[in-house]
């Protein structure tokens, strides 16, 4: 039985969570059993997802298997990029300096603010009439 080395990274953004599995290979990139460019329809989200690989020059060295759930397209793309950066640091310690300098290892803490009672939204108020 042949054992393959696999590295794992969890990424989060807004309400999206991504589990990224990194295996040595030819550059296959599957997100929820679909090709990454098919799953992420916008060009900006595709570029965001591939950014950790491009920064470390490992685009064709690893096969990526990603499961992502929750949130929307933008949040999921950010979660995959975060998880991929974490998985790359587990595969090679030298990548940590490069990825940290680009800000790819930092978890983006911005979340949607809750709607408050007596208001129209999180900060928007109902219109006030003096007379």
N, C-alpha and C positions, 0 to 999 in steps of 0.2 A: 504494500500500500504506500503510494507516494504522498508525502505531506507537502502542501503548498503553503508558502508564507503568506499570511493575510494580515493587513493592518486595518484597524477600525477607527472611525471618528464620528462623533455625534455633533451635529450642527443645529443651531436654533436661531430663528429670526422671527420677530413678531409672534404669531401663534403657530408657526410651521416648525416641524422637527424632521431632520434628515439623518438617516443612518447610512454612512458611506463605508463600503468595503473596498479596499485597495489591494489588488493582486498583481504580481508581475505578469506582463503580457504585451499585447501589440497596440493598445490604445482604444479598446472597446469601451464605450461610455453609455451604460444603460441606466435610465431613471424610471423606476416602476415598470420594468420590462419593456421600455420603449427607448429608442435612440434619443440622446439628450437634445439634439436639434429638432426632433419631432415633438418631444414633450414640452420643451420651452419654445414657444412660438415667436417671441420677440427677440430681436438681435441683441438687445442690451442684456437680457437675462441669460442668453447663451454665452455671451462674452464674460459676464460676471461669474458664471459657473466654471468656465475654463481658465479663468485668471490665475488661480493657484498653480495649475499645471504649466502655464506659459511663463510665469515668473521663475519657476524652478527648472525649466527646460526638461520636463518629464512627460511631454504630451503623448509620446508613443511608447513609453516604457511600462505603463501600468494599464490594467483593465479595471474599470470602475463599475461597481454594482451599487446602486443607490435606491433606497426606499424612502420616500418623503410623503408626509401627510400633514394636514392642517394648513390653515392660512390660504393665501392667494398665490398668484404666479410670482410676484415680486418677493414675497416672504419666503417662498419655497426655494427660489434661486439663491437668495442670501443664505438660507440654511444649508443648502448643498455646498456652496462655496466655503462656508465656515467649517463644515464637517470634513470636506476634502483637505482643507489646510491643516486641520488637526490630524488627519490620517497620514498626511505627508510628513509631518513632524515625527510621528511615531515610526515611520519607515526609515527616516534619516535625520539625525539630530542637527546636521548642518543646514537643513532647510529652515529651521526655526528662526534664525537671524534674518534671512531673506524675507520670509513671510511676515514676520513681526514688523519689519521696517515698512512694508507695504500696507500694514494694518489689517491683514486677512485673518489673523488669529483672534482678534478682538470680537467679542460678542456684542452686537448692536443692541443696546438695551431699550430702544424706543418702542413703546407699545401704544395701542390705541387707548385714549383716555375715556373713562366711562362717562355715560350720560348722567347728569345730576337731576334730581327731582326738582320740579318747578322751573325747569329750563327746557329750551328746545333741543339742546345738544350738550356736549361736554363743556363748552364755554359760551355758546350762543344763547342769548336770552330771548324770551318772548318780547314783542314790541311793547314799549311802555308809552302810555298816553297820559299826559298831565291833565287834560280837560276832555 
